[in-house]
Amino acid sequence: MKKGRDLFFLTTSRTLHKTPNSSNSNTLSNPIPTTTFHQTMQTSDHDSSPQRYSYNPTLNWNPQLHNYFTKAYGSDRFSRISSALTRPSRYSCIRVNTLRSNSDDVIEKLRLLVKKSSNADDCEDGDGAVNPLKCLDSDSDSGPVSKCRIPGLDYVVFVWGSGPHCVDYGNVAPKEVIVSRKCAEAVLRGAQVYVPGILACSAHVEKGDTIAVSVSVEQKGSDGSWSAGMTRGIVLQGSEADPYYLERNGLYIGQGTAMLSRAGMFRVTQGLGVDMKDRVYELHSFHNVLEGEIFLQNLPSIIAAHALDPQMGERILDMCAAPGGKTTAIAILMKDKGEVIATDRSHNKVLDIHKLAAELGLSCIKAFKLDALKSVSQRNDNDTFIDTCHNNATNDVKNQVPSNLQVERISPLVTESFKTETLEENGKGNKAHEGAYPSKAEIRKSMRKARNGPGRNQSVGGRVDSAKGFDPDSFDRVLLDAPCSALGLRPRLFAGEDTIESLRSHAKYQRRMFDQAVQLVRPGGVIVYSTCTINPGENEALVRYALDTYKYLSLAPQHPKIGGPGLVGSCEFPDGYVEEWLRPGEENLVQRFDPSAPLDTIGFFIAKFAVGSKDI
């Protein structure tokens, strides 16, 4: 695992600001100012220095947020976490569709497609740490593809990549392109450089030229907003007089072959711009590979679905289910026998769930458009009814509506999707449904919509069912993989916009969704809550809220259990607000995945609750 750095990467002058942790108290003091990006760049070496062409980014956090995480984790640990977030995991995790294939067959097929990198050990981190997942592989000749040896996860396959690598950019300043931050994060995960992601390019670049690729990270402007600070199409001068010279220092992600001339890159709107040949991190792409047999998914996400322990014949709800990775994982664990209800408030994301279920050949999944905050049905005889066989989906996936699900009554002129999407978007919400009949204006608008096709908010097209909620105590198990600040996703090159206030807002939203989940699961059932963030306020603080609010909930053991313990204690903020986390004895009943730990995963959190009698 990448806890340390090779000497080549330690030579950089940019370091993460560390706060002394001299007290055991978790009280936040005044925010500590952090060094800005431009200030840290002033000590850069000459253009020919390997330091300039290294990949050694630093996350610049909001000062208050930096101080909060330092108090939560300690200075050294947060420094390691922050550094790990800027790098991708050095392996890909693949979930095998066991209803169509098996791990051994998939491994054999992948070995024909995946070859070990010739420079796999070049510039590797030198701390001697080894990923324990790799140690579990007893087959020394397995090469870059191996089966997961964690008990119960034999349907998971690892494809190992490598990095960081020392890329040779030559003895003279290379021709360059600067790509957007999002493009760079995708390239670090194995993608190519496509035209929309290119922001700037050196002059006189022709098709076939070898060019270095660097990244532009958002900077804070004088007005407080964040932006890349450059207009697409800028010519790079390649000298220190270039206003963007310092911004590229230490942010080179590799080099490749230009597939278009400079003029071509900014004349077209799509297509391959740079074919990456030498990368800082070598990871394999699985685009259009073994479709229907495999699904690329982060290991903690797979474990979250596994921790739910779904059983054949059960009725399970996946709230906030898009894009459907955990939904399909649950269905496969149930051997496609039972009922998996998947909901999301986005029309197009519900379509994505349908398509993924169809691709994997799963028939037990029913997906609906539904806001998670409205998951519990609110009966209203004026505009709802119970229909045990209603089915207006036009997708290939069987989508029958459960008997206890309330759906919108569909008028010949006013479609259900029109009422639930357009009226709520106009701020009318439930009030728009109080009348038994639509207005003439609504009818005219619906007719125009029918003639003109789906609008831009539904550009994918297709029909989906919208639900009005479910009866209380109607599910055996509920998975709430809550929308969150996503501060555990990696690689991440920017974190400046996140604030204490924005994280608190996420936490409040998650509590409201959890309140819905608690009502929907039956006594004796199970709730699994998960996030992909390192923020304790969205993780341990949610557990504290759940246990203190619902006395019939208790933390349940998870299997498999490979994540680390949760955080115990509390944190007091300058405004007097106290955030309570876990209490002693609870920390080992949750799983916290630290991106800087040897497992080399994304940052993730899983809590499993057993539901007792609700009469207490």
MIRO-906976 format. One record per residue (C-alpha): residue number from 1; residue in three letters; z, x, y. Coordinates in steps of 0.2 Angstrom, whole numbers. Each point is the difference from the previous one (the first is absolute). Example, Ala and Ser with C-alpha at 12.3 -4.5 7.8 and 13.67 -1.06 7.14 Angstrom:
REM MIRO-906976
R  nr rest    pz    px    py
R   1  ALA    39    62   -22
R   2  SER    -3     6    17
//
This chain:
REM MIRO-906976
R  nr rest    pz    px    py
R   1  MET     0     0     0
R   2  LYS    -4     5    18
R   3  LYS    18     3     7
R   4  GLY    -5    17     8
R   5  ARG   -15     7     7
R   6  ASP   -11    15    -4
R   7  LEU     2    15    12
R   8  PHE   -17    -4     7
R   9  PHE     6   -17     6
R  10  LEU    17     6     6
R  11  THR    -8    11    13
R  12  THR    -3   -15    12
R  13  SER     9    -1    16
R  14  ARG     2   -19    -2
R  15  THR    16    -6    -7
R  16  LEU     9   -16    -2
R  17  HIS    14    -2    12
R  18  LYS    17     0   -10
R  19  THR    16    -8     6
R  20  PRO    16     8    -5
R  21  ASN    10   -11   -12
R  22  SER    17     6     4
R  23  SER     9   -17    -3
R  24  ASN     2   -11   -14
R  25  SER    -2   -15    11
R  26  ASN   -16   -10     0
R  27  THR     2    -5    18
R  28  LEU   -16     3    10
R  29  SER     2    11    16
R  30  ASN   -11     1    14
R  31  PRO   -18     3    -5
R  32  ILE    -6    18    -2
R  33  PRO   -16     4     9
R  34  THR   -13     7   -11
R  35  THR   -13    13     4
R  36  THR   -17    -8     4
R  37  PHE   -16     4    -9
R  38  HIS    -8    10    14
R  39  GLN    16    10     3
R  40  THR     1     5   -18
R  41  MET   -19     6     1
R  42  GLN     2    12    14
R  43  THR     5    15   -11
R  44  SER   -16    -2   -11
R  45  ASP    -9    16    -5
R  46  HIS   -18     5     3
R  47  ASP   -14   -10    -7
R  48  SER    -2    13   -15
R  49  SER    19    -2    -5
R  50  PRO     2    -9   -17
R  51  GLN    14    -9     8
R  52  ARG   -12   -10    11
R  53  TYR   -10    -5   -15
R  54  SER    15    -5   -11
R  55  TYR     5   -18    -4
R  56  ASN    18    -1     7
R  57  PRO     3   -16     9
R  58  THR    17    -6     7
R  59  LEU     5   -18     2
R  60  ASN     6    -3    17
R  61  TRP    12   -15    -1
R  62  ASN     7   -11    14
R  63  PRO    16    10     5
R  64  GLN    12   -15    -3
R  65  LEU    -8    -2   -17
R  66  HIS     1    18    -4
R  67  ASN    18     0     4
R  68  TYR     3   -15   -11
R  69  PHE    -9     7   -15
R  70  THR     9    17     2
R  71  LYS    17    -9     0
R  72  ALA    -5   -10   -16
R  73  TYR    -7    14   -10
R  74  GLY     7    16     8
R  75  SER   -11    12    10
R  76  ASP    -6    11   -14
R  77  ARG    -5   -15   -12
R  78  PHE    -9    -9    14
R  79  SER    -9    15     5
R  80  ARG    -6     2   -18
R  81  ILE    -5   -19    -1
R  82  SER    -9     1    17
R  83  SER   -10    15    -7
R  84  ALA    -4    -8   -16
R  85  LEU    -6   -16     8
R  86  THR   -14    11     8
R  87  ARG    -7     5   -17
R  88  PRO    -8   -11   -14
R  89  SER     8    -1   -17
R  90  ARG    -9    13   -11
R  91  TYR    -4   -12   -14
R  92  SER    -8   -17    -2
R  93  CYS     9   -14   -10
R  94  ILE   -10   -12   -10
R  95  ARG     5   -16    -8
R  96  VAL   -10    -4   -16
R  97  ASN    -5   -18    -3
R  98  THR     8    -1   -17
R  99  LEU    -9   -17    -3
R 100  ARG   -17     9     0
R 101  SER     4    18    -4
R 102  ASN    14    12    -5
R 103  SER     6    17     8
R 104  ASP    -8    11   -13
R 105  ASP   -17    -7     2
R 106  VAL     1     0    19
R 107  ILE     6    18    -1
R 108  GLU   -15     5   -10
R 109  LYS   -12    -8    12
R 110  LEU     9     8    15
R 111  ARG    -1    17    -7
R 112  LEU   -19    -1     0
R 113  LEU     0    -5    18
R 114  VAL    14    11     7
R 115  LYS     0    19    -1
R 116  LYS    14    12     5
R 117  SER    -2     8    17
R 118  SER    -5    18    -1
R 119  ASN    12     5    14
R 120  ALA    15   -11    -6
R 121  ASP    13    14     3
R 122  ASP    -7     6    16
R 123  CYS    13     0    14
R 124  GLU    12   -12   -10
R 125  ASP    17    -2     6
R 126  GLY    11    15    -6
R 127  ASP    17    -9    -2
R 128  GLY    -2    -1   -19
R 129  ALA     3   -18    -1
R 130  VAL    -9   -10   -13
R 131  ASN    -4   -18    -1
R 132  PRO    11    -7   -14
R 133  LEU   -14   -13    -4
R 134  LYS   -11    15    -5
R 135  CYS    14     8   -10
R 136  LEU     1   -16   -10
R 137  ASP   -17     3    -6
R 138  SER     2     9   -17
R 139  ASP   -19     3    -2
R 140  SER    -3    17     8
R 141  ASP   -19    -2    -2
R 142  SER     0   -17     9
R 143  GLY    -8     8    15
R 144  PRO    -1   -11    16
R 145  VAL     2   -16    -9
R 146  SER    16    -5    -9
R 147  LYS    10   -15    -6
R 148  CYS    16    -5     8
R 149  ARG    15     4   -12
R 150  ILE    13   -11     9
R 151  PRO     6   -13   -13
R 152  GLY    -9   -16     3
R 153  LEU   -13     7    11
R 154  ASP   -12     6   -13
R 155  TYR   -14   -10     8
R 156  VAL     1    11    15
R 157  VAL   -12    15     2
R 158  PHE     2    15    12
R 159  VAL   -15    10     6
R 160  TRP     6    16     8
R 161  GLY    -7     7    16
R 162  SER     5    16     9
R 163  GLY     4     7    17
R 164  PRO     3     6    13
R 165  HIS   -15    12    -1
R 166  CYS    -5    14    11
R 167  VAL   -17    -5     7
R 168  ASP   -12    15     5
R 169  TYR    -8    -5    16
R 170  GLY    -8    17     3
R 171  ASN     2    14    12
R 172  VAL    -7    -9    15
R 173  ALA     4   -16     8
R 174  PRO    -8   -14   -11
R 175  LYS    -9   -15     6
R 176  GLU    11   -15     0
R 177  VAL     3   -18     0
R 178  ILE    16    -9     5
R 179  VAL     4   -16    -9
R 180  SER    12   -14     3
R 181  ARG    17     0    -7
R 182  LYS    -3   -14   -12
R 183  CYS   -16     8    -6
R 184  ALA     9    16    -3
R 185  GLU    14    -8   -10
R 186  ALA   -13    -8   -11
R 187  VAL    -9    17    -2
R 188  LEU    17     8    -5
R 189  ARG     1   -13   -14
R 190  GLY   -17     5    -6
R 191  ALA   -13   -10    10
R 192  GLN   -15     6     9
R 193  VAL    -3     1    19
R 194  TYR   -10   -15     5
R 195  VAL    -9    -2    17
R 196  PRO    12   -13     8
R 197  GLY    14    12    -2
R 198  ILE    -8    14    10
R 199  LEU     6     2    18
R 200  ALA    -8    17     5
R 201  CYS   -11    13    -6
R 202  SER    -6    18     5
R 203  ALA   -17     2     9
R 204  HIS   -15     4   -11
R 205  VAL     6    -6   -16
R 206  GLU   -14    -4   -12
R 207  LYS    -1    -8   -17
R 208  GLY     6    12   -13
R 209  ASP    11    10    11
R 210  THR    17     5    -6
R 211  ILE    13    -7    12
R 212  ALA    19     0     1
R 213  VAL     9   -17     1
R 214  SER    15    -2    11
R 215  VAL    10   -15     5
R 216  SER     5    -8    17
R 217  VAL    17    -7     0
R 218  GLU     5   -14    13
R 219  GLN     9     7    15
R 220  LYS    11   -10    12
R 221  GLY    -8    -3    17
R 222  SER     7    -1    17
R 223  ASP     1   -19    -1
R 224  GLY    10     1   -16
R 225  SER   -14    -5   -12
R 226  TRP    -6    10   -15
R 227  SER   -19     5    -3
R 228  ALA   -11    14    -6
R 229  GLY    -4     4    18
R 230  MET   -18     3    -3
R 231  THR   -16   -10     0
R 232  ARG   -11     0   -15
R 233  GLY   -15    12     2
R 234  ILE     9    14     9
R 235  VAL    -8    18    -2
R 236  LEU    12    13    -6
R 237  GLN    -1    16     9
R 238  GLY     8    11   -13
R 239  SER    10    10    13
R 240  GLU    17     0     8
R 241  ALA    -8    -8    15
R 242  ASP    -3   -16   -11
R 243  PRO    13   -13     6
R 244  TYR     2    -4   -19
R 245  TYR     2    17    -6
R 246  LEU    19     0    -1
R 247  GLU     0   -17    -9
R 248  ARG   -10     7   -15
R 249  ASN    12    14    -2
R 250  GLY     8    -1   -18
R 251  LEU    -8   -17    -4
R 252  TYR   -15     5   -10
R 253  ILE    -2   -10   -16
R 254  GLY   -15    10    -8
R 255  GLN   -19     3     2
R 256  GLY   -15    -8    -6
R 257  THR   -19    -2     2
R 258  ALA    -7   -10    14
R 259  MET   -10   -15    -6
R 260  LEU    -7    -3    17
R 261  SER    -4     9    16
R 262  ARG    11    -1    14
R 263  ALA   -11   -13     8
R 264  GLY    -1   -10   -16
R 265  MET    19    -1    -2
R 266  PHE     1    -9    17
R 267  ARG   -16   -10    -2
R 268  VAL     4   -10   -16
R 269  THR    15   -11    -3
R 270  GLN     3     3   -19
R 271  GLY    -4    12   -14
R 272  LEU     7    17    -6
R 273  GLY     2    12    14
R 274  VAL     8    16    -9
R 275  ASP     0     3   -18
R 276  MET    17     9    -3
R 277  LYS    -2    15   -11
R 278  ASP    16    10     4
R 279  ARG    16   -10     2
R 280  VAL    18     4     5
R 281  TYR     5   -12   -14
R 282  GLU   -11    -3   -15
R 283  LEU     2   -18    -6
R 284  HIS   -12   -10   -11
R 285  SER    -9   -16     6
R 286  PHE     0   -15   -11
R 287  HIS   -12   -11     9
R 288  ASN   -10   -11   -12
R 289  VAL     8    10   -15
R 290  LEU     4   -10   -15
R 291  GLU     1   -17     9
R 292  GLY     9   -13    -9
R 293  GLU     9    13   -11
R 294  ILE    11     9    13
R 295  PHE     8    -3    16
R 296  LEU     5    14    12
R 297  GLN    18    -3     6
R 298  ASN    15    10     6
R 299  LEU    13     3   -14
R 300  PRO    15    -8    10
R 301  SER   -11   -16     1
R 302  ILE    -3     0   -18
R 303  ILE    19     2    -3
R 304  ALA     4   -15    11
R 305  ALA   -11   -11   -10
R 306  HIS     8     7   -16
R 307  ALA    18    -2     7
R 308  LEU    -4   -19     2
R 309  ASP    -1     0   -19
R 310  PRO   -12   -15    -1
R 311  GLN     0    -9   -17
R 312  MET   -14   -10    -8
R 313  GLY     0   -18     4
R 314  GLU    10     2    16
R 315  ARG    -4    -7    17
R 316  ILE     0    14    13
R 317  LEU    -3     1    19
R 318  ASP    -7    15     9
R 319  MET     3    -2    18
R 320  CYS   -11     9    12
R 321  ALA   -10     5   -15
R 322  ALA   -16     7     8
R 323  PRO   -10    10    -5
R 324  GLY     6    -5   -17
R 325  GLY     5    17    -8
R 326  LYS    18    -6    -5
R 327  THR    -6   -18    -4
R 328  THR   -13     7   -13
R 329  ALA    13    12    -7
R 330  ILE    12   -14    -3
R 331  ALA   -13   -11    -8
R 332  ILE    -5    15   -12
R 333  LEU    18     3    -4
R 334  MET     1   -19    -5
R 335  LYS   -16     2   -10
R 336  ASP    -8   -13    11
R 337  LYS    11   -13    -8
R 338  GLY    10   -10    13
R 339  GLU    -3    -4    18
R 340  VAL     0    13    14
R 341  ILE    -1    -8    18
R 342  ALA    -6    12    13
R 343  THR     1    -5    18
R 344  ASP    -5     8    17
R 345  ARG    -3    -7    17
R 346  SER   -17     8     2
R 347  HIS   -15   -10    -6
R 348  ASN   -10    16    -4
R 349  LYS    14     9    -8
R 350  VAL     2   -15   -12
R 351  LEU   -18     2    -4
R 352  ASP     3    18    -4
R 353  ILE    13    -5   -13
R 354  HIS   -12   -12    -8
R 355  LYS   -13    14    -1
R 356  LEU    12    12    -8
R 357  ALA     6   -12   -12
R 358  ALA   -17    -4    -5
R 359  GLU    -5    18    -2
R 360  LEU    15     3   -11
R 361  GLY    -4   -15   -10
R 362  LEU    17    -9     3
R 363  SER     1   -19     0
R 364  CYS    19    -3     2
R 365  ILE    -1     4    19
R 366  LYS    -1   -14    13
R 367  ALA    -2     6    18
R 368  PHE     4   -10    15
R 369  LYS     0     2    19
R 370  LEU    18    -2     6
R 371  ASP    11     7    13
R 372  ALA    15     8    -9
R 373  LEU    12    -7    12
R 374  LYS    -6   -18    -5
R 375  SER     1     3   -19
R 376  VAL    13   -13    -3
R 377  SER    -8   -17     1
R 378  GLN     4   -12    14
R 379  ARG    -4   -18    -7
R 380  ASN   -10   -11    12
R 381  ASP    -7   -16    -7
R 382  ASN   -12    -2    14
R 383  ASP   -11    15    -4
R 384  THR     4     7   -17
R 385  PHE    -1    -5   -18
R 386  ILE     4     6   -17
R 387  ASP   -16     3   -10
R 388  THR     1     8   -17
R 389  CYS   -18     4    -3
R 390  HIS    -7     3    18
R 391  ASN   -12    15     0
R 392  ASN   -11     3    15
R 393  ALA    -3    19    -3
R 394  THR   -18     6    -2
R 395  ASN     5    17    -7
R 396  ASP    -2     6   -18
R 397  VAL    19     0    -3
R 398  LYS     9   -16    -7
R 399  ASN    10    -6    14
R 400  GLN     9   -16    -5
R 401  VAL    14    -6    12
R 402  PRO    17    -1    -8
R 403  SER     8   -17    -1
R 404  ASN    14     4    12
R 405  LEU   -12     8    13
R 406  GLN    -3   -10    16
R 407  VAL   -18     2     6
R 408  GLU    -9    -7    15
R 409  ARG    -9   -17    -2
R 410  ILE   -18     5     3
R 411  SER   -10   -12    11
R 412  PRO   -19    -1    -1
R 413  LEU    -2     6    18
R 414  VAL    16     9     4
R 415  THR     2    14   -13
R 416  GLU    17     6    -5
R 417  SER    -4    18     5
R 418  PHE    -5    -7    17
R 419  LYS    17    -8     2
R 420  THR    11    14    -6
R 421  GLU    -9    14     9
R 422  THR    -8    -6    16
R 423  LEU    14   -12     5
R 424  GLU    14    13    -3
R 425  GLU    -9    14     8
R 426  ASN    -1   -12    16
R 427  GLY    19     0     0
R 428  LYS     2   -18    -6
R 429  GLY     7     4   -17
R 430  ASN     7   -15   -10
R 431  LYS    -2   -11    15
R 432  ALA   -19    -1    -3
R 433  HIS     4    -8   -16
R 434  GLU    11   -14     6
R 435  GLY   -14   -12     3
R 436  ALA    -8    -9   -16
R 437  TYR   -17     2     7
R 438  PRO   -10    14     9
R 439  SER    -6    -2    18
R 440  LYS   -18    -2     4
R 441  ALA     0    18     7
R 442  GLU     7     7   -16
R 443  ILE   -14    -9   -10
R 444  ARG   -14     7    11
R 445  LYS     7    17    -1
R 446  SER     2    -1   -19
R 447  MET   -19    -6    -1
R 448  ARG    -5    14    11
R 449  LYS     9    12   -11
R 450  ALA    -8    -7   -16
R 451  ARG   -17     2     8
R 452  ASN     2    18     7
R 453  GLY    10     7   -15
R 454  PRO    16    10     0
R 455  GLY     6     8    16
R 456  ARG     4    18     2
R 457  ASN    18    -2    -6
R 458  GLN    -8    -6   -16
R 459  SER   -15    12    -1
R 460  VAL     1     3   -18
R 461  GLY    -4   -18    -4
R 462  GLY     6   -11   -14
R 463  ARG    13   -13    -3
R 464  VAL    18     2    -4
R 465  ASP    14   -13    -3
R 466  SER    14    -1    13
R 467  ALA    17    -5    -6
R 468  LYS    14    -8    10
R 469  GLY    14     7   -10
R 470  PHE     9    -1   -17
R 471  ASP    15    -9    -6
R 472  PRO    17     9     0
R 473  ASP     5     8   -16
R 474  SER   -17    -1    -7
R 475  PHE    -3    18    -5
R 476  ASP     7    11   -14
R 477  ARG    -3    16    10
R 478  VAL    -6     4    18
R 479  LEU    -7    16     7
R 480  LEU     2     3    18
R 481  ASP   -10    16     5
R 482  ALA     4    -3    18
R 483  PRO   -12     4    15
R 484  CYS     9    15     8
R 485  SER    -2    15    11
R 486  ALA    -9    10   -13
R 487  LEU     9    16     5
R 488  GLY    -1     6   -18
R 489  LEU   -19     0    -2
R 490  ARG    -8    17    -1
R 491  PRO    -9    10     6
R 492  ARG     6    -5    18
R 493  LEU    -5     9    15
R 494  PHE     7   -11    13
R 495  ALA    17    -9     3
R 496  GLY     2    -1    19
R 497  GLU    -2   -18     2
R 498  ASP    15    -5   -11
R 499  THR    16    -4     9
R 500  ILE    18    -6    -4
R 501  GLU    -5   -17     7
R 502  SER   -16    -1   -11
R 503  LEU    10     4   -16
R 504  ARG    13   -13     4
R 505  SER   -14   -13     2
R 506  HIS    -6     4   -17
R 507  ALA    17    -1    -7
R 508  LYS     3   -17     7
R 509  TYR   -17    -6    -6
R 510  GLN     5     6   -18
R 511  ARG    16    -9     0
R 512  ARG    -8   -17     4
R 513  MET   -13     3   -14
R 514  PHE    15     5   -12
R 515  ASP     8   -16     5
R 516  GLN   -15    -9    -7
R 517  ALA     0    10   -16
R 518  VAL    18    -4    -4
R 519  GLN    -4   -19     1
R 520  LEU   -15     1   -11
R 521  VAL     8     9   -15
R 522  ARG    10   -10   -13
R 523  PRO    17     4    -5
R 524  GLY     0    14   -13
R 525  GLY   -16     7     7
R 526  VAL    -5    16     9
R 527  ILE    -5     6    17
R 528  VAL    -8    17     2
R 529  TYR    -1     6    18
R 530  SER   -11    15     5
R 531  THR    -7     9    15
R 532  CYS   -10    16     4
R 533  THR    11     6    14
R 534  ILE    13    14     2
R 535  ASN    10   -11    12
R 536  PRO    17    -5    -6
R 537  GLY     0   -15    12
R 538  GLU   -14    -8   -11
R 539  ASN     8     6   -17
R 540  GLU    18     3    -2
R 541  ALA     4   -12    15
R 542  LEU   -10   -14    -8
R 543  VAL    10     2   -16
R 544  ARG    17    -1     9
R 545  TYR    -6   -15     9
R 546  ALA    -5    -8   -17
R 547  LEU    16     4    -9
R 548  ASP    11    -6    15
R 549  THR   -10   -16     3
R 550  TYR    -3    -6   -17
R 551  LYS    16     2   -11
R 552  TYR   -10    -5   -16
R 553  LEU   -11    15     2
R 554  SER     4    17    -9
R 555  LEU    -9    16    -1
R 556  ALA    -8     2   -18
R 557  PRO    -5    16    -9
R 558  GLN   -18     5     1
R 559  HIS   -11     7   -14
R 560  PRO    -8    12     1
R 561  LYS    12     9    12
R 562  ILE    -7    16     7
R 563  GLY     3    -2    19
R 564  GLY    15     7     9
R 565  PRO    15    -9     6
R 566  GLY     1   -10    16
R 567  LEU     9     4    16
R 568  VAL    19    -4     1
R 569  GLY     9    -3    16
R 570  SER    -5    -8    17
R 571  CYS    -8     5    17
R 572  GLU     6    -5    17
R 573  PHE   -13     0    14
R 574  PRO     3     4    18
R 575  ASP    -1   -19     5
R 576  GLY    15    -3   -12
R 577  TYR   -11    -8   -14
R 578  VAL     7     6   -17
R 579  GLU   -12     1   -15
R 580  GLU     9    -2   -17
R 581  TRP    -8     9   -15
R 582  LEU     6     1   -18
R 583  ARG    18     1    -6
R 584  PRO     7    13   -12
R 585  GLY    -6    -4   -18
R 586  GLU   -16    -9     6
R 587  GLU   -10    15     4
R 588  ASN    -6     3   -18
R 589  LEU    -5   -18    -3
R 590  VAL   -15     2    12
R 591  GLN   -15    12     0
R 592  ARG    -4    10    15
R 593  PHE   -16    11    -2
R 594  ASP     1    15    12
R 595  PRO   -17     7     4
R 596  SER     8    17     1
R 597  ALA     7    -1   -17
R 598  PRO    -8     8   -15
R 599  LEU    -8   -16    -6
R 600  ASP   -12     2    15
R 601  THR    -2   -19     2
R 602  ILE    -1   -10    16
R 603  GLY    16    -6     9
R 604  PHE     5   -16    -9
R 605  PHE    15   -11    -4
R 606  ILE     4   -12   -14
R 607  ALA    15   -12    -2
R 608  LYS     2   -12   -14
R 609  PHE    11   -16     2
R 610  ALA     7   -11   -14
R 611  VAL     2   -18     5
R 612  GLY    16    -8    -6
R 613  SER     5   -18     2
R 614  LYS    -4    -7    17
R 615  ASP    15   -12    -1
R 616  ILE    13    14     5
//
